[in-house]
């Protein structure tokens, strides 16, 4: 190979309900990439057991639901590989190897682990600590070059780059000897001339990558927030969407007519951002229309827009999830295609490390 093949990899965890933040911040942004390069979209079920093991049956329904959301949003199984992580062995195998590449110090600095483990670190699973190594394995098992994610995942992507870099350095001689490397596209003193793993580019796109809670504009919209009013789920009907927007926290002032006026007003900023993302406009354009208006006028307009945009999506999700066998068929096909890319990469990695090959 003379260059890394441009390839996108991204994923969402099948835990709880998918919400507006997942849709606007991630899945909807993947859709146009399908026409630009090879795209692989994964339902990361191995990541979904790091906090705790879900009840029997929950992983199955949540995995099908996320798959349906991908497709309802416009991810086309004819253009993209769609599969669930646990069905392709390469992820777990490469994650183990990366457990031995990454350093304790690197992982100890991950802010998401600190947040998720909270005060009770001693009781967090080892899997939660090693979560970012599995994410690096997801990406690098395909030697993916581009990873579209929300900005909360930036630190994990930097770790992925550090792992790739250390592997490329530590095994530079073997990679060359075996002839499995790719010329380093951006030569630098820190990296060898030939790389096995690409130094993946984060694609953190657009203004609405961060959709915040409807109850607290400083917290990310999250499926783990105990208040269902904090998020708009992709399974919510029109009435609940309207109700949640009506009840969304705001401040007493009218909307400003310029973006500067949103500073220090996280809830107002978030609602304007959601409107902008749903309408496909910039926040400036939204403020041109609504500057000077009270929330009592803006919220109904936002509710109407949200219902109009999300109703077709939720309807299509319901149609797709009513035929689980068809979803499973698509995932099976995707897993076969994914394994066809990842298995030879893992075979290279075993050779590079130097395991005795008895096949
Ligand atoms: N950690 C990501 C999140 O919580 C999900 C994820 C797992 C992922 N593996 C990935 C995203 C690989 C991009 C690439 O959003």
Boltz pocket constraint, residues with backbone or C-beta under 6 A from the ligand:
constraints:
  - pocket:
      binder: B
      contacts: [[A, 9], [A, 10], [A, 11], [A, 12], [A, 13], [A, 44], [A, 47], [A, 134], [A, 135], [A, 138], [A, 139], [A, 147], [A, 148], [A, 149], [A, 153], [A, 156]]
      max_distance: 6.0
